[in-house]
């Protein structure tokens, strides 16, 4: 146990560098997946055949490819096609695209849960499609969508560790580097696990808060 | 003002409107009565383009109703609708519900829209409920907010789709008296209703619809007091003397 505390004091600052990258990757890909997911979802419910067809295909393609393969593709294959991305850019882009499919399905479920009467009421006062979405549907859908959105945030935090496979020195990769050079596997990976857990707990509490609020209505 | 000419409408294989021809003049109150499933609500929903129609023509102030054309927005701002289940926006206060259309569809100045919104809430007897959210209001209060929301568009006509059918009996009177006042003020109204007392006292004309056709129409008192057609007679007997 004493050894663990000594190791903690030694490794913690190095691992904190990893934490910073973990947070950057998570927030970056969360924002990207939210924007893309909303775009897919709006295309899907647009009522325009071509748009909803494209959206459905994109979602299925993304869902059918493992995140790690998507990351490899962006980082190792894109340079051959003339697009060179830094490891961090590729990580954010890959995770953002991968999760946009789940976000889209979540958003769509929220949008479709809104009572048809709401849409008719909006139409009956002359609102067009976009105004109806912006003023009537989306504000109500947000409340339905928030609890699952919080769960996606937790999953993305953990899946940001997959960026380690394309050399982003986030928390998991920092841990692996220290462990392989010091052989202190137990101390290092216990520390890494505790640090992920520490970052997850606020998100878990946030989800619980969202769920309670949604349950009140 | 509103003209329907030989309007047909099917849902899948079921033909719900089988050639409706009718008109509503400015300032007129027309009640549409008839059994459930006869197509009453569908007529209203076709007039403001919530539903498409297959054949025939509907026009409002000479403008053809086509729900896929941009002109539908102008028709909807001229012909407001009040729904059976109110359909207020639950995430906005009563006042916000009322000013939503003026602010975001008609782009009215905020101060002006709010002032008129408050006046309209006062007109339907809910001045003190301006900041309440719909779930905090009774059904009758929600429906009166919905009427204020329809009026806020300064429409030329209002369509009422069974406005009191979802209300507890003791709340029906409040809503009907607001509607009666509107009629007295000269508002053009088309009302689908089961309230025969309201139809008799307030309507200028009554259309009796059954099986997707207009079976009988005429001045309210004539149709409701001396119905000519056996189906009208039978319907009114059942509605007025359910036991």
Interface residues (C-beta under 8 A of the other chain):
Chain A: X115 X117 X118 X120 X121 X122 X123 X124 X125 X126 X127 X128 X131 X135 X136 X139 X140
Chain B: X48 X49 X50 X73 X74 X76 X77 X80 X81 X83 X85 X87 X88 X89 X90 X91 X100 X101 X104 X105 X106 X149 X150 X153
